Amino acid sequence: MIVSFCLPVPAGAATVYETQAEFLARAFSDSPPEPNLLWLSGERKSAVRQILGHDYPALRLRYWCQADRSAWVLEEIGKELPITVGIIIDKSYIRNLRVLTYRENRGGEVATPAFTDQFNEAALKQSGKLDTGIDGISGATLSVQALTRLATMALMLNAESNCSSGA
């Protein structure tokens, strides 16, 4: 007699692709620096609001900086739930964008390297937009837009951080 159990997976269960600690270890060759803080106030808060279309839920952000490299762990709502993204920036270019945790029921294709690799080497144009086009994914439009906004936000914040000066 074979007994089989099917355990239901709760709708909206989070998929963790990489923890923050793993992401930071990868970004800084297993030796991440202490975090820095960047306050979201004044013009910076307004710039973030313009990029996201709403205020970022935190008043300050932690980021990690070593020489010309910075790492950012940011969240943005996809369709209904937050997507946690890790972004590594070298000088003023995205070196790597990785979905750390995906919580939506659909659109998880945005976590694949086939999608996220499009952000590699992206920078900001004078207009404040990414200098590279990002191809969409059918059925994941809101998640694609969320990642694009976070990439733009990270590049803008990096330019204002002490990493942009090589500190």
N, C-alpha and C positions, 0 to 999 in steps of 0.2 A: 504494500500500500504506500503510495506516494502522497504526501501532504504538502501542499504549497500554500504559502502565505503571500498575499499581495498587500503591501503596506502602502496606503495612499501618501502621495507627496503633496504637502499643502500647496495650494495655489499661491504663487508669489514667493516660493521658497528661494532664498538667495543662493546663487552660485558664486563661490569664492574661487577665483582663478589664481590669485596671489595675495598673500597678506601684506600689510603695510611694511612689516619688518623684512619680509623677503624682497619686496620691491626696493626698499632702501639699501639692502645689502647688495642687490644686483646693480643698483645705480652707482654705488660708491665702492665697488670691489671689496665687499664684506667689511668695510670700515666706515659706516655712515657718520657724518659729523653731528654735533649737537644741533637741534632745530633752532631756527631764527623765527621771529614773529613779525608779521606785517599787519598793521592795523588797516581796516577798511573804513575810512572816514573821509569826509570832505570830497575833494575831486576824485580820489581813488574810488570811493564808494559810488560816486556818480558814474564813473567809467565802467565799473563792474556792472552796475544796473543797466547801462546802455548795452553792454555785451549780452547779458543774460535775459534782459527784459523784465527783471525783478531784482530785488535786493538779495544778496547772498545771505544765507541764514546765520552766518557767524560774523562777529565784529572784528575778529582777528584770525589770521591764517598762520599755521606753522608751515615752514618750508625748510629745506636743507640745502646748504651751499658749501661747495668746496672748489676753490679756484674759479674757473668759468663755468662750472656745472651746477645746476640747481635741480632739485626734485620737489614736485608738488603733488599732494594728494588732495583731490577736490571732489565734490559731489554735485550732481545736478539731477533734477527729475527728468526721467525719460518720458513715458506716457503718464504713469501714475506714481512710480516709485523711484527712489534715488539710485543713481549709478555712481559707483566710486571708481575714480580713474587716477592712475599714477602717470605723471608726465615728467620726463627727463629732458632738460634743456641744456644744451652746450652753447655757450655764448648767447646768441639770439635765435638759435634754431632748435626745433624739436628733434631730439635724438631718438626718443622712443615714447610712445603713448600706449598704455596698457590698461584695459579694464580690470580692476582688482576685484570688484564685487558687482554682479548683475542681479537685480531683483525682479525684473519684469517677467511676465509669463511668455512674452514673444519678443522677437528682435534680438535674441542673444547672438546673432551673427556679428554684431558690432564688436564682440570680444575676440573674434578670430584675427590672426595676423594678416590674413588676406585683406581685411578691412583696415585695421589699425596702422598697418605699414604705410598707408597713404599719407599719414601725418608726418612721417620721417622727413626731416630737412625742411619742414614748413617754417615760415617766418611771418612776421607781420608786414604788410604793405603800409605805406604812409596813411592810407585810409583807415587803418586799424583792422582790416580784414586779413584772413590768411592769404598767402601768396600762391597757394596751390588749390586746385579744385578737389573736392572730396566727393567721390561717387557715392550715391545713396544705395540703400538696400530696401527692396520692396517689402513692405510690412514693418519696417523699422525706422520710418522717417523721423519720428520724434527722438528716438535714441541717437540716430545719426546727427541730428541737429544739436542734441545735448552735448555730445562729444566734441563737435565742432566749436560750440560756445566755450567749453572748458579749455580746449586747446588755445583758443584766442585769448581767454582770460589769463591763462598761465603765462603766455608770451608777454602780455601787457604787464602783468605783475612782476615778471622776471626783469623787465626793463627798468622797473622802479626799485628793485631790490639791490642789496649790496653785492649780489652775484654778477650783475651786469657790468660792474666795474672791476671784476676779478678779485674782489675781497674774499 
